[in-house]
Amino acid sequence: MKKICLFLLITIASVNISCFAQAQKIVADKIIAQVGDKIVLSNEYEEYKKWDCERGPLPECSWLERQIMEKALILLAAKDSLLVEDELNALLDNQMKFYISEYGSQQKLEAAAHKSMYQIKDDIRAGLTERMLAEKMRSKITNNIQVTPAEVRNFFGKIPLDSLPFVEGKLEIQQLVVYPKPNKEVEQYITDQLLGWKRQVETGEQKFDALARLHSQDPGSKEQGGQYAVNKNDRQWDSAWFAAIWKLKTGQVSPVIKSAFGLHIIQLVSRVGDDAIIRHILLIPPVAQPEIYATQRRMDTIRAQIVAGNLGFGEAVARFSEDATTKASGGAVLSAGSGAYQVTMDDLDKAMVTAIKGMVVGGISQPQWYKYDRGRDAVRIILLKTTTKPHVENIADDYEYIAKQALEAKKQQVLQQWVANHMSGFYVAIDPSFADCDNLVPWRTTAK
């Protein structure tokens, strides 16, 4: 399970996994800024810098300016009677699931924190409420702001020529993916293997988690004995696998379940309401060369229809693709970093880089066999939709990206002005050690 930067960001001032492991409280050693009754502590400032990973490095003064702005927005949100209770409860529940998943069980989490789940939630609640209020206030002020093409050109024109970045070449790529199916004899062999382990668990010969560590082919849970924390309202899981969980009693092991990833057995460890802790073992039936060749021939037929103009690539993806991550976007491959439709070579797997070498825009690759997630065999065809060459950033090639920058700059300007106009009457203080920070001058003016 991946740790998301935003997830870390919203828990800075309250509690994080390392705090649990150490079971220590942060000591408030010095107040470096204050807005109304909201203070910024030096250790909070250091934590903010450490975990604000989604925005990249910033100058020292900018870190503090961002925190002061957040405190001001919290005060203004309270003044406007903004509420976040419903969203807060949902986010708290999601964070608890994340922590439980990281530690393996609720009991392990509580033992590491030396607190109950309710106490952990209470520790998180105050800091999280403030961050959500600040974000809601920020959205209220800036959500309807837009930029015109003239404003974008004006923004770009103010960037010094020697400061313009070098932009990597980018591509727009779509793919249609089909998974070769193993033959029935192989599936039956794997099924018998899983049923054998199921019997061993039920008779007490083996522990489920020990078998998962030895045999499971799910890298996301193997080291945790196959364990996941799930909620009945989750939607990211395979439907057949997920449905099987809720039919089990505590300690019970499921029959063999077939999912999009392979064959599984599942054990229900515990369940409280809509929350459950489960273990599973995944085995991926190997695919032989005849099945791969058969899939490639099928993909040849689909490709021929697209090339002949009898079938659009997007339509073919909707009808035939088995890759859930790209099917909903018409087969578009997204950048792992930005989520944008334009990707760099670094966003692509090695097999795809090999496939698109020498392709022209609008070209469709021959069917390509490759190894997909968890070592799964797959066959795909690739459409190279657009390309751009490496270049110095310019308004013609990079308008969309520059427009986003211009919009963010305008939003920040409007936000600062709006806050300045509404901050009269609020006490503001900044530690003298930040006296050289020019960007804090408006806040010092308010303080005076």
Secondary structure, 3 states (H helix, E strand, C coil): CCCCHHHHHCCCCCCCHHHHHHCCCCCCCCEEEEECCEEEEHHHHHHHHHHCCCCCCCCHHHHHHHHHHHHHHHHHHHHCCCCCHHHHHHHHHHHHHHHHHHHCCHHHHHHHHCCCHHHHHHHHHHHHHHHHHHHHHHHHHHCCCCCCHHHHHHHHHCCCHHHCCEECCCEEEEEEEECCCCCHHHHHHHHHHHHHHHHHHHCCCCCHHHHHHHHCCCCCCHHHCCEEEEECCCCCCCHHHHHHHCCCCCCCECCCEECCCCEEEEEEEEEECCEEEEEEEEECCCCCHHHHHHHHHHHHHHHHHHHCCCCCHHHHHHHHCCCHHHHCCCCECCCCCCCCCEECHHHCCHHHHHHHCCCCCCCECCCEEEECHHHCEEEEEEEEEEECCCEECCCCCCHHHHHHHHHHHHHHHHHHHHHHHHCCCCCEEECHHHCCCHHHHHHHHHHC
